[in-house]
Amino acid sequence: MDGLLDHADVVGRSSREEPQPVETVRPSGPGRAVAIRRTAPRAAAATATASTDGRPPPFPFSAIVAQEEMKRALLLAAIDPTIGGVLIFGDRGTGKSTAVRALAALLPPMRAVVGDPYHRAPQPGLRGQKTHLVPVPVVDLPLGATEDRVVGALDLEKALVSGEKAFQPGLLARAHRGFLYIDEANLLEDHLVDVLLDVAASGENVVEREGLSIRHPARFVLVGSGNPEEGELRPQLLDRFGLSVEVATPADLPTRIAVVKRRDAYDRDAHGFAAQWRAADAALGRKLIAARKRLTLVETSDAALGRVAELCLHLGTDGLRGELTLMRAARAFAALEGDMAIGDSHIRSVAPVALRHRLRRNPLDEAGSTVRIERALAEVFGP
């Protein structure tokens, strides 16, 4: 099953082909026309998941100490991207970005059309397509990025040298079929938040500027991280994250020692450390791929849906996105565990990450979101 998002159509989205980039010719003065041409994206913020260019391999996913909730949430988002991505809030230095890059390394290379700047998957039944295997992309969206860098813009070098209007794809194009990672997502500029909301809802990026009219696919798993002490996330963007994870610095001595020892071993010899954990990562990768294949076979009974709806109703979540996300997360967790039907244990396990960011604030209840969810689970499912 090639690519991170290639199976999304069979687990919840309507079947449709990826939109083809639209090339437009616009007039440029009397009797003249300027051809708009695409160019391959320049190397920038993408992080390859394979160390074929001399860079050290990513930190092994299996070697990450503790942070079980974060690791589980990332695995569920990789099994079923329709869950909607992962928001990770917590202390600095707790392995947030490390886990994202490690997860991408677990996934098998995806098959893409040779020379396609959006690394689209080959179209079934179309002959003569040249394809190759490429790593699942992990693209960083820096806080200081301009809108042109994110969505793409006119290639000024081409325009000045040859007089051609060429589209230079941005970070959204590079993230297609992979991960888009936003560190300090709560500090992201409002205009970039608006762009992400539009693209996350439609699965494509539309650029209308400087005489360009381009439409290209942009479907990715959005992963954001941040420190809540530095500001809150806009509610509109918060609602777009399917799962929300709270991470904290380990408070027990053995865990802190284990984290430092493994990180130091990796920094001293990244290749040797990765080799020690290669078998564990390979086993986890096989489990992940098997779960993706099993996902469509997992039964979602009316009884399970009733449990999901009852819990969300009890908590007073806004809208129905909470039910959809909780159902999909429970189904992905069942697939990961090798079960063929959603049970109460799956719902209880994923309810905190699926619902904690969807609760209304209650001025009469000072308990945190996680405590409120645990209390509701006990009342709905029993102790």
Secondary structure per residue as TSV (DSSP state, phi and psi in degrees):
chain	resnum	aa	ss	phi	psi
A	1	M	-	360.0	98.6
A	2	D	-	-80.7	136.4
A	3	G	S	86.6	150.4
A	4	L	S	-69.4	-37.8
A	5	L	S	-106.2	5.4
A	6	D	T	-67.1	-22.8
A	7	H	T	-95.6	3.9
A	8	A	G	-64.2	-33.3
A	9	D	G	-63.9	-28.4
A	10	V	G	-92.4	2.5
A	11	V	G	-122.7	15.5
A	12	G	T	157.1	-20.7
A	13	R	S	-98.1	154.7
A	14	S	-	-69.9	143.6
A	15	S	-	-70.3	129.4
A	16	R	-	-160.5	151.4
A	17	E	-	-77.5	153.0
A	18	E	-	-64.1	137.8
A	19	P	-	-64.1	136.9
A	20	Q	-	-81.5	141.9
A	21	P	-	-58.9	137.7
A	22	V	-	-98.0	125.8
A	23	E	-	-106.9	132.6
A	24	T	-	-124.2	146.3
A	25	V	E	-111.3	121.6
A	26	R	E	-114.5	146.5
A	27	P	E	-66.3	147.2
A	28	S	-	-134.5	65.4
A	29	G	S	103.5	170.2
A	30	P	T	-60.9	124.5
A	31	G	T	72.2	9.7
A	32	R	-	-122.0	153.8
A	33	A	E	-138.5	147.0
A	34	V	E	-114.5	123.4
A	35	A	E	-79.3	134.9
A	36	I	E	-97.8	128.2
A	37	R	E	-131.2	144.7
A	38	R	E	-86.4	147.9
A	39	T	-	-124.6	154.5
A	40	A	-	-66.9	143.4
A	41	P	-	-65.8	142.4
A	42	R	-	-75.3	153.8
A	43	A	S	-64.6	130.3
A	44	A	-	-149.9	-111.2
A	45	A	S	-87.7	-0.3
A	46	A	E	-69.7	142.0
A	47	T	E	-113.4	114.3
A	48	A	-	-71.1	148.3
A	49	T	S	-92.6	-1.4
A	50	A	S	-121.9	143.4
A	51	S	-	-94.0	60.7
A	52	T	T	-89.0	-6.9
A	53	D	T	-110.5	20.7
A	54	G	S	92.8	-10.8
A	55	R	-	-74.6	153.6
A	56	P	-	-67.2	152.7
A	57	P	-	-66.8	156.2
A	58	P	-	-66.5	158.4
A	59	F	-	-61.4	132.1
A	60	P	-	-62.2	137.1
A	61	F	G	-62.5	-40.1
A	62	S	G	-68.0	-18.8
A	63	A	G	-88.7	-5.9
A	64	I	-	-68.6	126.6
A	65	V	-	-86.7	135.3
A	66	A	S	56.9	-145.7
A	67	Q	-	49.5	46.2
A	68	E	H	-64.4	-38.5
A	69	E	H	-63.4	-41.6
A	70	M	H	-64.4	-45.2
A	71	K	H	-64.4	-40.9
A	72	R	H	-65.0	-42.6
A	73	A	H	-62.3	-41.0
A	74	L	H	-66.3	-39.5
A	75	L	H	-64.2	-41.6
A	76	L	H	-63.9	-40.3
A	77	A	H	-65.9	-31.5
A	78	A	H	-75.3	-33.2
A	79	I	H	-69.5	-44.7
A	80	D	-	-133.2	92.7
A	81	P	G	-61.3	-18.4
A	82	T	G	-69.3	-9.4
A	83	I	G	-58.3	-37.3
A	84	G	-	111.6	17.2
A	85	G	-	92.9	178.2
A	86	V	E	-134.5	133.5
A	87	L	E	-108.6	125.8
A	88	I	E	-118.4	110.5
A	89	F	E	-110.8	136.2
A	90	G	E	162.8	-166.2
A	91	D	-	-66.5	155.9
A	92	R	T	-70.4	154.8
A	93	G	T	70.0	29.2
A	94	T	S	-110.1	15.9
A	95	G	S	86.1	21.8
A	96	K	H	-65.6	-57.8
A	97	S	H	-69.2	-32.6
A	98	T	H	-60.1	-41.5
A	99	A	H	-67.2	-37.9
A	100	V	H	-63.7	-47.5
A	101	R	H	-68.7	-34.2
A	102	A	H	-66.9	-37.7
A	103	L	H	-63.9	-43.9
A	104	A	H	-60.1	-33.1
A	105	A	H	-70.1	-21.7
A	106	L	H	-72.7	-27.8
A	107	L	S	-77.5	146.1
A	108	P	-	-68.7	153.9
A	109	P	-	-57.4	149.2
A	110	M	E	-102.4	148.9
A	111	R	E	-88.7	128.7
A	112	A	E	-133.8	157.9
A	113	V	E	-72.8	131.8
A	114	V	T	-63.1	132.0
A	115	G	T	81.6	-0.9
A	116	D	-	-81.7	120.8
A	117	P	T	-66.9	-14.5
A	118	Y	T	-106.4	11.0
A	119	H	-	35.2	53.4
A	120	R	-	-70.0	153.0
A	121	A	-	-72.6	148.9
A	122	P	-	-62.7	144.8
A	123	Q	-	-80.0	130.1
A	124	P	T	-60.6	135.4
A	125	G	T	84.7	-9.1
A	126	L	-	-90.1	117.0
A	127	R	T	-84.8	158.8
A	128	G	T	83.8	6.5
A	129	Q	-	-80.3	128.9
A	130	K	-	-92.7	125.3
A	131	T	E	-126.4	162.0
A	132	H	E	-150.7	166.2
A	133	L	E	-94.7	132.5
A	134	V	E	-131.1	153.6
A	135	P	-	-66.9	152.2
A	136	V	-	-64.6	123.7
A	137	P	-	-75.2	143.8
A	138	V	E	-122.6	112.5
A	139	V	E	-112.5	127.9
A	140	D	E	-87.3	133.6
A	141	L	-	-106.6	100.6
A	142	P	-	-71.7	154.3
A	143	L	T	-62.6	-33.4
A	144	G	T	-86.7	8.0
A	145	A	-	-66.4	140.8
A	146	T	-	-83.2	163.6
A	147	E	H	-63.2	-37.1
A	148	D	H	-61.3	-39.4
A	149	R	H	-68.9	-29.5
A	150	V	H	-81.0	-50.3
A	151	V	H	-92.2	-19.3
A	152	G	E	103.4	158.7
A	153	A	E	-161.6	-175.5
A	154	L	E	-64.4	133.7
A	155	D	-	-79.0	101.2
A	156	L	H	-65.5	-35.3
A	157	E	H	-61.1	-46.1
A	158	K	H	-63.3	-41.3
A	159	A	H	-64.2	-39.9
A	160	L	H	-76.8	-37.5
A	161	V	H	-79.5	-46.6
A	162	S	H	-115.9	-4.7
A	163	G	-	75.5	13.4
A	164	E	-	-98.5	143.4
A	165	K	E	-90.3	108.1
A	166	A	E	-119.4	139.2
A	167	F	E	-86.1	127.0
A	168	Q	E	-100.6	105.1
A	169	P	E	-57.7	149.2
A	170	G	-	-102.6	-161.5
A	171	L	H	-67.1	-30.5
A	172	L	H	-64.6	-36.3
A	173	A	H	-67.9	-39.0
A	174	R	H	-68.2	-28.2
A	175	A	T	-84.1	-8.1
A	176	H	T	-54.8	129.1
A	177	R	T	72.1	16.5
A	178	G	S	-139.3	-140.1
A	179	F	E	-116.5	139.5
A	180	L	E	-113.1	114.8
A	181	Y	E	-106.8	128.0
A	182	I	E	-119.5	107.3
A	183	D	T	-81.2	142.7
A	184	E	T	54.8	50.6
A	185	A	G	-60.4	-26.7
A	186	N	G	-72.7	-11.0
A	187	L	G	-104.3	7.3
A	188	L	-	-68.1	141.1
A	189	E	-	-62.1	145.8
A	190	D	H	-59.6	-38.2
A	191	H	H	-68.2	-30.2
A	192	L	H	-75.2	-33.4
A	193	V	H	-60.5	-43.1
A	194	D	H	-60.8	-41.3
A	195	V	H	-62.4	-46.6
A	196	L	H	-62.8	-38.4
A	197	L	H	-62.2	-43.7
A	198	D	H	-63.9	-46.6
A	199	V	H	-69.4	-40.0
A	200	A	H	-62.9	-33.4
A	201	A	H	-76.8	-35.7
A	202	S	H	-99.4	-25.7
A	203	G	S	78.4	11.3
A	204	E	E	-146.2	156.6
A	205	N	E	-110.8	127.8
A	206	V	E	-114.4	124.3
A	207	V	E	-118.3	119.5
A	208	E	E	-129.5	92.7
A	209	R	E	-165.4	154.8
A	210	E	T	50.9	38.2
A	211	G	T	77.9	5.7
A	212	L	E	-100.0	144.1
A	213	S	E	-136.8	97.8
A	214	I	E	-127.3	138.6
A	215	R	E	-133.9	122.5
A	216	H	E	-140.8	156.5
A	217	P	E	-67.7	143.6
A	218	A	-	-151.8	75.2
A	219	R	-	-111.9	122.2
A	220	F	-	-151.2	165.7
A	221	V	E	-91.5	118.2
A	222	L	E	-86.0	123.9
A	223	V	E	-124.2	121.4
A	224	G	E	-121.0	150.4
A	225	S	E	-137.9	161.6
A	226	G	E	178.7	171.9
A	227	N	-	-110.6	116.2
A	228	P	G	-60.8	-20.3
A	229	E	G	-70.5	-17.4
A	230	E	G	-95.6	3.2
A	231	G	-	135.2	155.8
A	232	E	-	-91.5	157.8
A	233	L	-	-84.4	143.7
A	234	R	-	-57.4	135.1
A	235	P	H	-56.3	-35.5
A	236	Q	H	-64.1	-40.1
A	237	L	H	-77.4	-35.8
A	238	L	H	-57.9	-39.6
A	239	D	T	-69.3	-20.3
A	240	R	T	-79.6	-16.2
A	241	F	-	-83.4	125.9
A	242	G	S	-69.2	-42.4
A	243	L	E	-122.8	145.3
A	244	S	E	-127.3	127.8
A	245	V	E	-120.2	139.4
A	246	E	E	-109.3	123.1
A	247	V	E	-117.2	152.2
A	248	A	-	-143.1	156.1
A	249	T	-	-64.6	131.5
A	250	P	-	-54.5	137.0
A	251	A	-	-101.3	-7.6
A	252	D	S	-105.0	146.1
A	253	L	H	-62.4	-47.4
A	254	P	H	-59.7	-39.1
A	255	T	H	-66.4	-42.6
A	256	R	H	-62.3	-40.5
A	257	I	H	-65.6	-42.1
A	258	A	H	-63.2	-40.7
A	259	V	H	-61.5	-47.5
A	260	V	H	-65.1	-41.6
A	261	K	H	-62.8	-45.4
A	262	R	H	-68.9	-39.6
A	263	R	H	-66.7	-39.9
A	264	D	H	-64.9	-41.0
A	265	A	H	-62.8	-39.2
A	266	Y	H	-66.8	-42.9
A	267	D	H	-65.7	-31.8
A	268	R	H	-75.4	-40.0
A	269	D	-	-150.7	86.4
A	270	A	H	-63.3	-42.7
A	271	H	H	-67.8	-42.1
A	272	G	H	-65.7	-41.2
A	273	F	H	-64.6	-43.2
A	274	A	H	-62.1	-36.6
A	275	A	H	-64.4	-35.6
A	276	Q	H	-64.5	-30.6
A	277	W	T	-104.4	7.2
A	278	R	H	-62.9	-41.8
A	279	A	H	-64.9	-42.4
A	280	A	H	-65.2	-41.7
A	281	D	H	-66.2	-38.3
A	282	A	H	-64.5	-40.9
A	283	A	H	-64.7	-41.3
A	284	L	H	-67.8	-36.8
A	285	G	H	-62.9	-41.1
A	286	R	H	-65.2	-38.1
A	287	K	H	-65.2	-38.6
A	288	L	H	-65.9	-44.1
A	289	I	H	-65.9	-40.2
A	290	A	H	-63.5	-37.6
A	291	A	H	-66.1	-37.7
A	292	R	H	-65.2	-37.8
A	293	K	H	-71.8	-32.7
A	294	R	H	-79.2	-16.9
A	295	L	G	-55.3	-45.9
A	296	T	G	-69.7	-13.6
A	297	L	G	-95.0	-10.1
A	298	V	S	-72.2	127.4
A	299	E	B	-79.2	133.2
A	300	T	-	-113.8	95.2
A	301	S	-	-78.0	162.1
A	302	D	H	-62.9	-32.0
A	303	A	H	-64.4	-41.7
A	304	A	H	-65.9	-42.3
A	305	L	H	-62.5	-36.9
A	306	G	H	-62.9	-40.7
A	307	R	H	-62.5	-44.0
A	308	V	H	-61.5	-49.0
A	309	A	H	-65.1	-38.7
A	310	E	H	-63.3	-40.9
A	311	L	H	-65.4	-46.5
A	312	C	H	-64.7	-37.4
A	313	L	H	-65.9	-39.9
A	314	H	H	-63.5	-37.0
A	315	L	H	-84.2	-15.7
A	316	G	T	71.6	38.6
A	317	T	-	-68.6	147.9
A	318	D	S	-76.5	136.5
A	319	G	S	65.6	-167.6
A	320	L	S	-111.7	4.6
A	321	R	H	-65.4	-29.4
A	322	G	H	-62.7	-44.8
A	323	E	H	-62.2	-44.9
A	324	L	H	-61.9	-46.0
A	325	T	H	-65.6	-43.3
A	326	L	H	-63.0	-41.3
A	327	M	H	-62.8	-46.5
A	328	R	H	-66.1	-39.7
A	329	A	H	-66.4	-41.1
A	330	A	H	-64.4	-38.9
A	331	R	H	-66.4	-42.2
A	332	A	H	-64.6	-37.8
A	333	F	H	-68.0	-38.7
A	334	A	H	-61.3	-42.7
A	335	A	H	-62.9	-39.5
A	336	L	H	-65.4	-35.8
A	337	E	H	-81.7	-6.2
A	338	G	T	85.1	13.4
A	339	D	-	-90.9	154.0
A	340	M	S	-106.8	7.9
A	341	A	B	-153.5	148.6
A	342	I	-	-76.1	128.1
A	343	G	-	-119.0	175.3
A	344	D	H	-59.3	-35.9
A	345	S	H	-63.7	-36.9
A	346	H	H	-68.0	-42.7
A	347	I	H	-64.3	-44.0
A	348	R	H	-64.5	-34.8
A	349	S	H	-69.9	-34.7
A	350	V	H	-104.2	-6.6
A	351	A	H	-57.2	-44.6
A	352	P	H	-59.0	-44.4
A	353	V	H	-73.9	-25.8
A	354	A	H	-84.8	-22.7
A	355	L	H	-121.7	-16.1
A	356	R	G	-62.7	-26.9
A	357	H	G	-94.6	9.1
A	358	R	G	-113.7	5.6
A	359	L	-	-87.6	142.1
A	360	R	-	-75.0	149.0
A	361	R	-	-75.9	132.2
A	362	N	-	-111.2	108.0
A	363	P	T	-63.4	-18.1
A	364	L	T	-92.5	-4.2
A	365	D	-	-126.7	108.2
A	366	E	-	-83.6	-2.6
A	367	A	S	-68.0	148.1
A	368	G	-	-73.1	170.9
A	369	S	H	-60.7	-42.2
A	370	T	H	-63.1	-41.6
A	371	V	H	-65.0	-40.9
A	372	R	H	-63.4	-39.5
A	373	I	H	-67.9	-42.8
A	374	E	H	-62.6	-37.5
A	375	R	H	-66.4	-42.2
A	376	A	H	-66.7	-37.9
A	377	L	H	-61.8	-39.9
A	378	A	H	-66.1	-35.2
A	379	E	H	-76.1	-36.1
A	380	V	H	-83.8	-44.6
A	381	F	H	-98.1	-14.3
A	382	G	-	92.7	163.2
A	383	P	-	-67.5	360.0
